[in-house]
Amino acid sequence: MTMQEIHETYMRRALDLARLAEGDTSPNPGVGAVLVHQDRIIGEGYHAAHGQPHAEVQAIRAVHPELQGLIPHATLYVTLEPCCVHGRTPPCTDLILANRIRRVVISCIDQSPGVNGKGLDILRSNGVEVITDVLVDQGNYQAQIRNTFITEGRPYVILKLAMSRDGYIGQESGQVNLSNPPSWRMVHRLRNRVDGILIGTRTALLDDPRLTNRLFWGKSPIRIIPDFHGRLDPKQALFQGPPETWILRHEPTDSPENWPGHVKWKTLPEGAGLAGILSLLARDGLSSILVEGGATLIQSFLESGIWDEAILSSTDQFIGEGIPAPGGFTNPEDRFHLGTNEFNWFRHPRYSS
């Protein structure tokens, strides 16, 4: 293999490790690290959760005591630029220098304030060989939620929509099932990946969903519903038990006694629109959201251009009439099937420019 192919092989392993904590590190990015000596992995690790040791720390800690002497002669592969600022944990650049590691290979830059290339500058100024942009597209995708949250001051937005073969997402009379069991599991995995899940008031009233992650391991996201006209009922499935549920209102509201304690009220100024909603969610710490409908809400995101990914599933079922699916999805980046459901995956055109 060429040296580039070797670098890519170990970076793929680091990216695989980073994905093990998907959904658990917010607002930090998922990061994986692999320590290699003479084509042998002697240590590896990943950032498991916010506040826990970073991937570089875990990789070095994983080295067997008998192999500690190899660390200065090893190459460290990291999916994201090592941090150089003091946060909940010390800078990883200090750790790398203290262990006298002489070569570091990264996939992409960390756009966090105070880092954004400075980590690499510190390493290079101390004699460390730094190689960048190895599988950079995959690395940037891995870090995109964090980078969007940091640079744009809003959550990363994933749109999710299921529609019938004849282009409807449901009927006014009530919920219509347009998915199959494998598709349900995939959607619940998506719910585990994000901090919050947003639906419109109309969808909450028609479908009465729970919006929890029941079919994949891990957490359920915070449920978010705009209700500017007070139409929601505390008896709905949304409000029965955890996780936390946020109701968006224009006027400040103290939770009435008949509402469960895990329901929180968030005040949004009149006319704030989608940008205002996303700003509020980011201010309260949500770095990613899944938007599951309905048609009007998703169409608003499409028209505003404030979205990052979209997953559109279609079934072979015809329902004849109902609520039309929103338009505007073009040029999917991927397409796959789960049973009778076809999925198309889109990214916002800004990522292909």
Buried (B, 14 or more C-beta within 10 A) or exposed (E): EEEEEBBBBBBBBBBBBBEEBBBBBBBBBBBBBBBBBEEEBBBBBBBBEEEBBBBBBBBBEBBEEEBEEBBEEBBBBBBBBBBBBEEEBBBBBBBBBEBEBBBBBBBBBBBBEEBBEBBBEBBEEEEBEBBBEBBBEBBBBBBBBBBBBBEBEBBBBBBBBBBBBBBBBBBEEEEBEBBBEBBBBBBBBBBBBBBBBBBBBBBBBBBBBBBBBEBBEBBBBBBBBBBEEEEBEBEBEBBEEEBBBBBBBBEEBEBEEEBEEBBBBBEBEEEBEBEBBBBBBBEBEBBBBBBBBBBEBBBBBBEEEBBBBBBBBBBEBEBEEBBBBBEBBEEBEEEEEBEBBBBBBBBBEEBEE
